[in-house]
Every structure is written in structure tokens, then in C-alpha cells.
Amino acid sequence: MLEGDASLRIEIPAGQSIYLDLLQSKDNRRLLVELVQECYGRPLALRFEAVARAVPPKPVAREAEVEEGAGKAGIQRIVDIFDGDVLGPS
């Protein structure tokens, strides 16, 4: 979720703390920072949170916030690296 203009919150399901630990490791965090900057065209602070949620959140970011096609490849790289899912339009 994008929060204001300064940070990107990455939510990890509660009970999956191993992924939280992996994402916060020095090398993975550096990679994520680079990919996020590539996708959004600007640096964003990353916040990782473990959350208990039965229903996925509605996406905050809109397609227009990413230049047409510019961020899609980077987002797909993140999804592939961490075997994740995109919540919202792609």
C-alpha cells in the first residue's frame, strides 16, 4: 500500500514471519528499494508489517501513478522473486 508520498507499506500475513525476516534482510531490502524506485520513479521508504486479515485490502495505488508500462516489469520481478501476488490492477 502506498502511504502518502513517502512510503510503501508491505504487509505480510500474520503467522508468516519468516517472510518478514527474509524481506528485511540487508540484501533483500536493498534489492526491494532498487526495484521500488525503478517502478515508481522515485525512492520510497519501505515499511514491513505482519497483519492479521481475512480479506485482502483494497489497493490504494492507481494505475495512473505508475507510468504506462514503466513499472510493470519491475513489479513482476518483485512478484517472481518473492513468489507473491499482486493485489489490485496490473
MARKOLLO-396813 format. One line per field, with one value per atom (N, C-alpha, C, CB): residue number from 1; residue in one letter; atom name; x, y, z. Coordinates in pm, 1 decimal, padded with zeros to 6 digits. Atoms other than C-alpha are relative to their C-alpha. Glycine has a CB too. Layout:
nr: [NUM  ...]
rest: [A  ...]
atom: [CA  ...]
u: [X  ...]
v: [Y  ...]
w: [Z  ...]
***
This chain:
nr: [1  1  1  1  2  2  2  2  3  3  3  3  4  4  4  4  5  5  5  5  6  6  6  6  7  7  7  7  8  8  8  8  9  9  9  9  10  10  10  10  11  11  11  11  12  12  12  12  13  13  13  13  14  14  14  14  15  15  15  15  16  16  16  16  17  17  17  17  18  18  18  18  19  19  19  19  20  20  20  20  21  21  21  21  22  22  22  22  23  23  23  23  24  24  24  24  25  25  25  25  26  26  26  26  27  27  27  27  28  28  28  28  29  29  29  29  30  30  30  30  31  31  31  31  32  32  32  32  33  33  33  33  34  34  34  34  35  35  35  35  36  36  36  36  37  37  37  37  38  38  38  38  39  39  39  39  40  40  40  40  41  41  41  41  42  42  42  42  43  43  43  43  44  44  44  44  45  45  45  45  46  46  46  46  47  47  47  47  48  48  48  48  49  49  49  49  50  50  50  50  51  51  51  51  52  52  52  52  53  53  53  53  54  54  54  54  55  55  55  55  56  56  56  56  57  57  57  57  58  58  58  58  59  59  59  59  60  60  60  60  61  61  61  61  62  62  62  62  63  63  63  63  64  64  64  64  65  65  65  65  66  66  66  66  67  67  67  67  68  68  68  68  69  69  69  69  70  70  70  70  71  71  71  71  72  72  72  72  73  73  73  73  74  74  74  74  75  75  75  75  76  76  76  76  77  77  77  77  78  78  78  78  79  79  79  79  80  80  80  80  81  81  81  81  82  82  82  82  83  83  83  83  84  84  84  84  85  85  85  85  86  86  86  86  87  87  87  87  88  88  88  88  89  89  89  89  90  90  90  90]
rest: [M  M  M  M  L  L  L  L  E  E  E  E  G  G  G  G  D  D  D  D  A  A  A  A  S  S  S  S  L  L  L  L  R  R  R  R  I  I  I  I  E  E  E  E  I  I  I  I  P  P  P  P  A  A  A  A  G  G  G  G  Q  Q  Q  Q  S  S  S  S  I  I  I  I  Y  Y  Y  Y  L  L  L  L  D  D  D  D  L  L  L  L  L  L  L  L  Q  Q  Q  Q  S  S  S  S  K  K  K  K  D  D  D  D  N  N  N  N  R  R  R  R  R  R  R  R  L  L  L  L  L  L  L  L  V  V  V  V  E  E  E  E  L  L  L  L  V  V  V  V  Q  Q  Q  Q  E  E  E  E  C  C  C  C  Y  Y  Y  Y  G  G  G  G  R  R  R  R  P  P  P  P  L  L  L  L  A  A  A  A  L  L  L  L  R  R  R  R  F  F  F  F  E  E  E  E  A  A  A  A  V  V  V  V  A  A  A  A  R  R  R  R  A  A  A  A  V  V  V  V  P  P  P  P  P  P  P  P  K  K  K  K  P  P  P  P  V  V  V  V  A  A  A  A  R  R  R  R  E  E  E  E  A  A  A  A  E  E  E  E  V  V  V  V  E  E  E  E  E  E  E  E  G  G  G  G  A  A  A  A  G  G  G  G  K  K  K  K  A  A  A  A  G  G  G  G  I  I  I  I  Q  Q  Q  Q  R  R  R  R  I  I  I  I  V  V  V  V  D  D  D  D  I  I  I  I  F  F  F  F  D  D  D  D  G  G  G  G  D  D  D  D  V  V  V  V  L  L  L  L  G  G  G  G  P  P  P  P  S  S  S  S]
atom: [N  CA  C  CB  N  CA  C  CB  N  CA  C  CB  N  CA  C  CB  N  CA  C  CB  N  CA  C  CB  N  CA  C  CB  N  CA  C  CB  N  CA  C  CB  N  CA  C  CB  N  CA  C  CB  N  CA  C  CB  N  CA  C  CB  N  CA  C  CB  N  CA  C  CB  N  CA  C  CB  N  CA  C  CB  N  CA  C  CB  N  CA  C  CB  N  CA  C  CB  N  CA  C  CB  N  CA  C  CB  N  CA  C  CB  N  CA  C  CB  N  CA  C  CB  N  CA  C  CB  N  CA  C  CB  N  CA  C  CB  N  CA  C  CB  N  CA  C  CB  N  CA  C  CB  N  CA  C  CB  N  CA  C  CB  N  CA  C  CB  N  CA  C  CB  N  CA  C  CB  N  CA  C  CB  N  CA  C  CB  N  CA  C  CB  N  CA  C  CB  N  CA  C  CB  N  CA  C  CB  N  CA  C  CB  N  CA  C  CB  N  CA  C  CB  N  CA  C  CB  N  CA  C  CB  N  CA  C  CB  N  CA  C  CB  N  CA  C  CB  N  CA  C  CB  N  CA  C  CB  N  CA  C  CB  N  CA  C  CB  N  CA  C  CB  N  CA  C  CB  N  CA  C  CB  N  CA  C  CB  N  CA  C  CB  N  CA  C  CB  N  CA  C  CB  N  CA  C  CB  N  CA  C  CB  N  CA  C  CB  N  CA  C  CB  N  CA  C  CB  N  CA  C  CB  N  CA  C  CB  N  CA  C  CB  N  CA  C  CB  N  CA  C  CB  N  CA  C  CB  N  CA  C  CB  N  CA  C  CB  N  CA  C  CB  N  CA  C  CB  N  CA  C  CB  N  CA  C  CB  N  CA  C  CB  N  CA  C  CB  N  CA  C  CB  N  CA  C  CB  N  CA  C  CB  N  CA  C  CB  N  CA  C  CB  N  CA  C  CB  N  CA  C  CB  N  CA  C  CB  N  CA  C  CB  N  CA  C  CB]
u: [00083.5  00000.0  00087.9  -00094.9  -00070.6  00125.7  -00059.6  -00007.8  00046.7  00103.8  00050.8  00046.5  -00041.7  00105.2  00097.2  00063.5  -00097.7  00403.8  00135.0  00016.1  -00133.4  00685.6  00031.2  00020.8  -00033.4  00649.5  -00091.7  -00005.4  00075.1  00531.5  -00006.8  00066.7  00017.3  00387.1  -00019.4  -00121.3  00009.7  00436.7  -00051.6  00138.0  00064.3  00202.2  00029.0  -00152.0  -00024.0  00287.1  -00104.8  00147.0  00099.6  00016.3  00060.0  -00062.6  -00043.5  00047.4  00019.1  -00104.6  -00028.6  00194.4  00100.0  -00128.1  -00097.1  00428.4  00124.4  -00062.3  -00108.6  00700.4  00132.7  00017.1  -00124.2  00973.6  00017.6  00000.4  -00008.4  00888.5  00033.5  -00132.1  -00032.2  00901.6  00150.3  -00080.5  -00143.6  01251.3  00081.1  00035.7  -00071.0  01358.8  -00002.5  -00061.4  00012.2  01228.5  00085.5  -00144.9  -00073.6  01403.8  00150.7  -00052.3  -00144.4  01743.2  00066.5  00032.8  -00072.1  02006.9  -00004.3  00146.3  -00006.0  02043.8  -00138.0  00066.2  00135.0  01672.1  -00060.5  -00089.9  00052.8  01581.8  00061.6  00028.1  -00067.4  01841.4  -00058.5  00152.8  00059.0  01700.8  -00140.3  -00005.0  00135.3  01345.5  00000.6  -00074.7  -00010.4  01445.9  00029.7  00110.1  -00035.0  01603.9  -00118.8  00119.4  00113.5  01302.6  -00116.1  -00047.0  00108.2  01052.8  00032.2  -00022.6  -00038.0  01247.0  -00013.7  00144.9  00013.7  01257.7  -00147.6  00063.7  00143.0  00880.6  -00069.2  -00068.9  00070.7  00772.0  00075.8  -00027.8  -00077.4  01047.8  00049.8  -00080.7  -00047.0  01137.6  00023.7  -00102.8  -00022.9  01271.9  -00117.8  00130.2  00103.6  01016.1  00055.8  -00130.5  -00036.3  01075.2  -00085.9  -00020.2  00074.5  00972.9  -00034.5  00081.1  00044.2  00769.0  -00058.2  -00105.5  00049.9  00708.6  -00082.8  00116.8  00087.3  00421.0  -00064.9  -00107.5  00076.9  00274.6  -00142.3  00063.4  00139.6  -00104.3  -00088.8  -00049.5  00102.0  -00396.7  -00118.7  -00040.9  00107.0  -00650.9  -00062.5  00053.3  00070.0  -00914.4  -00021.7  -00133.9  00028.8  -00980.7  00114.2  -00138.6  -00106.5  -00707.7  -00048.0  00049.6  00039.1  -00705.2  -00027.0  00108.4  00019.3  -00831.8  00126.3  -00126.6  -00122.4  -00538.8  -00018.3  00042.7  00002.1  -00453.2  00051.8  00083.0  -00060.4  -00234.0  -00088.8  00140.9  00073.5  -00396.6  00098.0  -00088.4  -00082.4  -00262.9  00069.5  -00084.9  -00055.6  -00203.8  00122.9  -00105.3  -00114.1  00053.6  00131.1  -00020.9  -00117.8  00294.1  -00006.3  00007.8  -00001.2  00398.7  -00039.7  00138.6  00050.3  00233.5  00112.5  -00069.8  -00095.5  00434.6  00133.8  00023.2  -00131.5  00734.8  00020.2  00020.7  -00017.0  00671.7  -00042.3  -00074.8  00054.1  00503.9  00108.1  -00085.9  -00106.9  00826.7  00066.1  00104.7  -00060.5  00975.3  -00090.8  00034.1  00096.2  00660.0  -00001.5  -00141.7  00000.6  00657.4  00126.9  -00014.3  -00124.9  01024.3  -00012.4  00118.0  00017.8  00934.6  -00089.1  -00059.8  00093.9  00640.3  00071.1  -00122.8  -00069.6  00859.5  00105.3  00064.9  -00106.6  01148.8  -00055.5  00079.3  00054.1  00928.0  -00121.7  -00036.2  00111.4  00669.6  -00128.3  00032.2  00114.4  00395.6  -00115.8  00041.7  00118.5  00067.9  -00017.3  -00125.8  00031.1  -00037.4  -00143.9  00022.0  00133.9  -00335.6  -00043.2  -00005.5  00047.5  -00508.5  00032.0  00061.8  -00020.7  -00482.6  00146.0  -00048.6  -00138.5  -00175.4  00019.3  00037.3]
v: [-00117.9  00000.0  00124.1  -00000.2  -00127.3  00343.2  00084.9  00072.7  -00084.3  00579.0  00141.0  -00054.7  -00136.5  00946.4  -00000.3  00065.2  -00006.3  01028.7  -00056.0  00141.3  00029.7  00894.8  -00147.6  00070.3  00137.6  00522.7  -00101.3  -00017.9  00112.9  00187.5  -00103.2  -00059.4  00100.4  -00050.0  -00135.2  00034.8  00136.0  -00418.0  -00086.5  -00052.2  00079.8  -00640.6  -00147.7  00025.3  00143.3  -00998.3  -00061.2  -00034.4  00061.7  -01229.4  -00042.9  -00119.9  00044.5  -01288.8  -00151.9  00040.6  00142.9  -01632.2  -00035.4  -00077.8  00021.0  -01592.8  00085.4  00033.9  -00090.1  -01408.0  -00035.0  -00001.0  00035.2  -01600.0  00088.4  -00150.0  -00087.5  -01392.7  00142.6  -00002.4  -00132.5  -01075.6  00010.0  00029.9  00003.0  -01171.5  00001.1  -00123.6  00004.8  -01252.3  00135.0  -00107.0  -00129.6  -00923.0  00106.9  00044.8  -00102.2  -00723.3  -00024.8  00009.3  00023.5  -00884.9  00107.5  -00143.2  -00111.2  -00636.2  -00009.6  00002.3  00014.1  -00774.5  00007.7  -00131.7  -00003.2  -00830.2  00139.4  -00100.2  -00136.2  -00488.5  00093.6  00053.1  -00083.2  -00323.5  -00026.8  -00026.8  00036.1  -00512.5  00059.1  -00153.0  -00055.6  -00410.2  00151.6  -00036.7  -00145.7  -00045.2  00037.0  00056.2  -00027.2  -00052.9  -00025.4  -00086.1  00033.8  -00224.0  00097.1  -00142.1  -00095.4  00008.0  00134.4  00017.8  -00126.7  00312.0  -00010.6  00039.2  00021.0  00166.1  00003.8  -00134.5  00006.0  00102.9  00134.6  -00100.6  -00124.3  00434.6  00124.5  00008.8  -00112.1  00653.8  00093.7  00076.1  -00080.7  00785.8  -00093.2  00112.7  00085.3  00646.1  00007.7  00040.8  00006.5  00535.8  -00077.0  -00067.2  00075.4  00427.1  -00126.2  00085.9  00125.9  00064.5  -00029.3  -00116.9  00041.9  -00046.5  -00139.7  00100.5  00136.8  -00415.1  -00022.0  -00102.9  00024.7  -00521.7  -00136.9  00108.9  00124.0  -00853.1  00038.5  -00101.7  -00036.7  -00825.1  -00123.9  00101.3  00104.6  -01049.1  00054.5  -00041.9  -00051.6  -01003.7  -00116.6  00109.3  00106.1  -01238.5  00036.7  -00029.3  -00046.3  -01028.0  00091.8  00074.5  -00088.9  -00868.2  00145.1  -00044.2  -00141.1  -00487.8  00046.0  00087.0  -00060.4  -00277.1  00077.4  00092.7  -00071.7  -00135.3  00150.9  -00035.9  -00144.8  00226.9  00066.3  00043.4  -00059.6  00297.0  -00023.5  -00057.5  00012.2  00357.1  -00019.9  00123.9  00025.5  00252.4  00127.2  -00058.7  -00126.3  00619.1  00044.5  00108.3  -00040.9  00651.5  -00057.7  -00041.7  00059.7  00432.1  00031.1  -00154.7  -00030.1  00545.3  -00124.1  00050.7  00111.8  00328.3  -00095.9  00051.1  00104.1  00008.1  00010.1  00000.1  -00018.9  00152.7  -00085.3  00144.5  00071.4  -00013.4  -00145.1  00068.4  00136.2  -00334.5  -00106.7  -00018.6  00099.7  -00519.3  -00010.6  00035.2  00002.2  -00420.2  -00065.3  00140.5  00061.7  -00517.0  -00150.5  00059.1  00143.2  -00853.5  -00065.3  -00025.0  00054.1  -00902.8  -00022.1  00094.3  00014.4  -00843.8  -00119.3  00128.2  00111.4  -01085.1  -00133.1  00013.3  00124.4  -01350.1  -00035.2  00010.7  00025.0  -01311.3  -00053.7  00127.9  00037.7  -01342.7  -00090.9  00123.2  00092.6  -01577.8  00056.3  -00138.3  -00069.3  -01327.9  00016.1  00134.4  -00031.8  -01196.9  00150.3  -00068.6  -00141.9  -00855.0  00019.0  00051.9  -00032.6  -00711.3  00125.7  00017.7  -00117.5  -00478.9  -00011.9  00127.5  00001.9  -00384.9  -00022.4  00130.0  00022.0  -00497.4  00050.1  -00147.9]
w: [00000.0  00000.0  00000.0  00120.7  -00003.1  -00083.5  00110.0  -00136.8  -00109.2  00209.2  -00022.0  00137.2  00027.5  00126.1  -00116.2  00124.6  00107.2  -00086.8  00040.5  -00045.9  -00048.5  00124.4  00020.8  00125.8  -00034.7  00196.4  -00066.7  00149.0  00053.2  00070.5  00111.8  -00131.2  -00105.7  00329.6  -00066.0  00093.3  00051.0  00255.5  00113.5  -00054.3  -00104.0  00452.3  -00022.3  00002.3  -00001.4  00539.8  00092.6  00046.8  -00086.7  00674.9  00133.9  -00069.6  -00132.4  01048.7  -00006.5  00112.3  00004.4  01106.0  -00109.6  -00020.6  00107.0  00807.8  00025.4  -00138.1  -00037.9  00995.7  -00066.2  00149.3  00068.7  00814.0  -00123.4  -00039.9  00117.9  00505.0  00040.6  -00078.9  -00051.4  00708.7  00026.7  00128.9  -00026.8  00824.4  -00129.9  00083.0  00128.5  00467.8  -00070.6  -00090.6  00067.4  00328.3  00065.9  -00001.7  -00072.6  00597.3  00003.5  00139.8  00002.2  00544.8  -00086.1  -00054.3  00064.0  00425.5  -00153.4  00047.9  00145.7  00070.3  -00064.5  -00036.7  00056.2  00008.4  00008.8  00071.8  -00016.2  00143.7  -00104.1  00143.3  00099.5  -00081.5  -00139.2  00000.9  00128.8  -00382.8  -00013.9  -00015.7  00003.5  -00295.1  -00017.3  00127.2  00012.6  -00254.0  -00144.9  00094.1  00139.0  -00601.4  -00092.8  -00042.5  00086.4  -00761.3  00018.0  00028.3  -00025.7  -00594.3  -00065.1  00152.3  00062.7  -00711.6  -00151.7  00038.6  00143.9  -01063.8  -00041.4  -00040.9  00032.6  -01057.1  00013.5  00088.6  -00029.2  -00908.9  -00044.5  00147.0  00049.2  -01048.6  00108.3  -00096.4  -00113.2  -00703.6  00117.4  00037.4  -00117.0  -00379.6  00097.2  00071.4  -00102.8  -00121.7  00119.1  -00054.6  -00120.0  00236.1  00002.1  00131.4  -00008.3  00286.8  00144.9  -00061.0  -00133.4  00587.6  -00013.6  00061.3  00001.1  00653.9  00125.7  -00009.0  -00114.7  00876.8  -00010.7  00010.6  -00008.6  00987.6  00038.9  00103.9  -00025.5  00975.1  -00000.5  -00105.0  -00001.0  01059.1  -00078.0  00147.7  00084.5  00785.2  -00076.4  -00098.2  00070.5  00644.3  -00146.7  00067.7  00135.8  00333.2  -00045.0  -00006.6  00046.7  00120.3  -00005.2  -00138.7  00004.0  00137.4  -00142.3  00063.0  00131.0  -00149.4  -00033.1  -00003.4  00036.0  -00343.1  00012.2  -00142.3  -00015.1  -00269.5  -00126.0  00121.3  00118.4  -00570.5  -00121.4  -00024.1  00124.8  -00905.7  -00113.8  -00024.7  00117.4  -01243.1  -00048.1  -00112.0  00049.2  -01331.2  00078.3  00005.7  -00080.7  -01053.3  -00051.8  00143.5  00060.6  -01249.7  -00148.4  00026.6  00142.5  -01596.3  -00076.3  -00045.7  00078.9  -01858.4  -00037.6  -00126.0  00032.1  -01878.8  00071.4  -00143.6  -00059.4  -01693.9  00123.6  00034.5  -00124.9  -01361.0  -00003.8  00105.1  00002.8  -01471.5  00002.1  -00122.1  00002.0  -01544.1  00136.9  -00107.0  -00133.1  -01208.2  00102.3  00044.6  -00091.5  -01021.7  -00021.4  -00020.2  00028.7  -01197.5  00052.4  -00151.0  -00054.1  -01096.9  00150.1  -00030.5  -00144.3  -00732.4  00029.9  00061.0  -00020.2  -00755.0  -00023.9  -00094.6  00032.6  -00919.1  00104.2  -00136.8  -00097.2  -00674.9  00131.1  00025.9  -00130.6  -00367.5  -00009.6  00077.4  00021.0  -00519.7  00061.0  00061.0  -00060.0  -00435.6  -00094.9  00049.3  00078.1  -00569.8  -00003.4  00058.0  00012.3  -00692.3  00044.4  -00146.5  -00045.9  -00507.2  -00071.2  00154.5  00072.4  -00749.8  -00147.6  00057.2  00144.7  -01116.3  -00034.3  -00062.6  00043.9  -01305.3  -00140.4  00008.0]
***
